[in-house]
Amino acid sequence: MSQFKYELIKEDKYTHARLGRICTPHGIIETPIFMPVGTQATVKAMTPEELKEIGAQIILSNTYHLYLRPGHNLVKKAGGLHSFMHWDRPILTDSGGFQVFSQANLREISEDGVYFKSYLDGSRHFIGPEKAMEIENALGADIIMCFDECTPYPAEKEYVRKSSDMTINWAKRCKSSNQRPDDQALFGILQGGLYKDIRIENAKRMVDLDFPGYSIGGLSVGEPKDIMLDTLANVEEYIPKNKPRYLMGVGSPDLLIEGAIRGVDMFDCVLPTRIARNGSVFTSHGKLVVRNAKYAQDFSPLDSECDCYVCRNYTRAYIRHLFNAGEILAARLASYHNLYFLIKLMSRMREAIKTDSLLDFRKEFFAKYGYQL
Amino acid sequence: MSQFKYELIKEDKYTHARLGRICTPHGIIETPIFMPVGTQATVKAMTPEELKEIGAQIILSNTYHLYLRPGHNLVKKAGGLHSFMHWDRPILTDSGGFQVFSQANLREISEDGVYFKSYLDGSRHFIGPEKAMEIENALGADIIMCFDECTPYPAEKEYVRKSSDMTINWAKRCKSSNQRPDDQALFGILQGGLYKDIRIENAKRMVDLDFPGYSIGGLSVGEPKDIMLDTLANVEEYIPKNKPRYLMGVGSPDLLIEGAIRGVDMFDCVLPTRIARNGSVFTSHGKLVVRNAKYAQDFSPLDSECDCYVCRNYTRAYIRHLFNAGEILAARLASYHNLYFLIKLMSRMREAIKTDSLLDFRKEFFAKYGYQL
C-alpha cells in the first residue's frame, strides 16, 4: 500500500489557497511549500544540515542530470539518492522531460520517447516513459514525475494538441511501469500550453488516470504573467481537492503568493540560488544587488527584517567584498539567505491561511516589496 | 600593558617540542598550533562557525590583500577585521611584505619601503614599515607582523646580508610606529636566507629588539627540505624560550611534525584549502586525489580513521561526483576535511608532548602516511 498521503487541512475562506500535509516515506511536508532545487544531487552551495536549519522540508533533484552524471545505477548502488547525497527528508525528482525537450537542437521525438545528445560529451541517449521510470525508481525519490513534453511558448494549437495527447499516453505508460508505487508516488503532469480548451481536456483525462498528485507543467516558460495565472486558475478547478498540486518551475515571491492563492500546494525553482550566485538577494523591500558599489560601506544586514543566520551575522559591505573578491562564501551566504527568505515566506503564508488572512498578507507583502497588485 | 602573554607549559623530553599557551585579547591559543589562512577576510569556502567546529583557535589574514581590497580604512570602519568577517577568536595578520616582494616585476625597493603595482588594477602603491603598521593597526589583529623582506631562494650572500640588515632596521621602525602595542602583539621576523652565520647574527639582533614573539621567515620558499629543517634548528636556539615561535608558510603534515620537533609553536599555510579546491585531501594513509576515476564507486569516507563531519556523512564517490560536476559543495567538504585533519594532527601532537611521546607519534604517523623518516 502506498506510503504517500495528502491531507487537506483547511481551505482559505476568500481564495483557493489550501493548508495541507503530505506524508511520505521520508517524513511529512506542510503545504503550501517551496522546494529548493538540487540539480546535481546538491542544492548549490548548501549542506543538507543548512537546508534543515532554514526549514527545508523537501528538495527537488533532476533526473536528466543525474542520469548523465554520475548515472542512476551508481546512485542506486550508493543506496539511492537520499543516501548518496546525505539527505534524509523527502525528495522529488522530475522526469527529465523538461531538460530533454529544452535542448531543442539535440533531439528527435517519437511516440516512443526522445533521442538526445549528452551536453557533457555528445553521446547519444534515449529516454521514454519506461526509461524515465527506470531512472526515477533507481534514484528512489519520494515523489516522482511522469515523462512529459513541456510544450514551448509560443506553440501552434495543433502542435499543442498532439503534444498533450502524447503526454497522456506517456503518463499511462509511466503509471504501468513504475516499479515502486508503494514508496514512490508518481504525479501526472498537466500540459496543454495556453489553450484553455486543450488544458481542460488534458486535465480531465490526466485526472481520470488517478495519480496521487498532479503537476502543472508548461507554465513559467516565457508567457506573460497574467496569462500564466489565468491558465493556472482554469486548470485548478479540474484537479480533485484531495490531491496535491505542484506548479513546476515557479519561485519568485510574487508568483509563490499568487500561485498559492490559486490553489497550488508545491513550488520549485532554481531562482533563489541562481540569483544568489550572481549577487542578488531577496529582501522585505524588494530585490537587492548586493554586489553594487553603493553597498561598499553599508554595514546593515541584507534584510533588516530577516532573522536568518546571514542577516544576524554579516553586513552588506562584507558580503559585497566577498562577491568582489570571488570568494565561495559569497555564494554560500546569499544562497542561504534567499532560500530562507522563500521558505519563511511559505511558512508565513501557511499561518495566514489558518486565519483566512492571506489576501491581507499579500497586500502588505506586495506594498513593502514594491509589487503592483 | 600588553594583553599578550606566552606561557611555556612543558618541554618534550626528547626533542625541542614545546607545549604552550598564548593569551590574546580574543582568547587563548594552545600551542603548537596550525592557523588556517583567510587571505581575503574569509578562510576559503568556510564559515567562522565551521572553523570553530573543527577547533580552529586562530586564523591568519593577509594585510596586502585587505589593503588593496576592500581597503584597511573600510575594515576599520566596520569595527576591525574581527567584526568585519564575524570571527571573534584571535587573528594574526602578516605585514604584506611577502606579497609585495613576491610580485618581483612590479616593485621598486628602497630603504624607505616598496613601491608596487596593484594586481587588481595596476594602480601604484607604497608600503614601508610605518604604512604596514598603519594598515595592521586598522585591521586590528591580535598578533601582527613586522614589515620584512622575505629573501628569495636562491640568493647571493651579499644580497641576503643587506636584505636582513634592512629587515632589522624596518623591525625597529615597526616597533616604534605600532600604535596599539597593548592589544596587538608585534612579532619580529627572522630572515637571513640559508646562510647560517647571517641567520644567527640576524636572530641575535632581532631578539635584542625584544619582541613578544618571533616569526621565522624566508623558509619554505623552494629550498630542499633538509636544508630548511637545518636552518630552522640553527635559528631556534637563539630565540628565548619564553617567546612563541612562528614558522611562516608551512602546512604539510610532515613539516608540521618536523617543525614542532624543532621548537616551533605556530604554523600557517594555504596548502590544505588550496589542494582541497583542486580535489586533493589528506588521509591517515597519505594524500588522496578524490577526483580520480578510481573513486567513482568508492562508498567509503575520505579517511576511514577520521571522525570529522565530512567523513561521518559523505562518501568518496559522492565527493568525486561533486568535483566532476563543478559543485561548490565539493570545495566546502574537501576544505573542511583538510583543515580538520591538520588541526586534529596538532592536537594529537600536543597530547604526545604531554607524555614525551612525540618521537613515537612521528614514527607511527610517518609509517602510515607513507613518509620516509
Interface residues (C-beta under 8 A of the other chain):
Chain A: Q40 A41 T42 K44 A45 M46 T47 R69 P70 L74 K77 A78 F84 M85 H86 A296 Q297 F299 N313 Y314 T315 A317 Y318 H321 L322 N324 A325 E327 I328 L329 A331 R332
Chain B: Q40 A41 T42 K44 A45 M46 T47 R69 P70 L74 K77 A78 F84 M85 H86 A296 Q297 F299 N313 Y314 T315 A317 Y318 H321 L322 N324 A325 E327 I328 L329 A331 R332
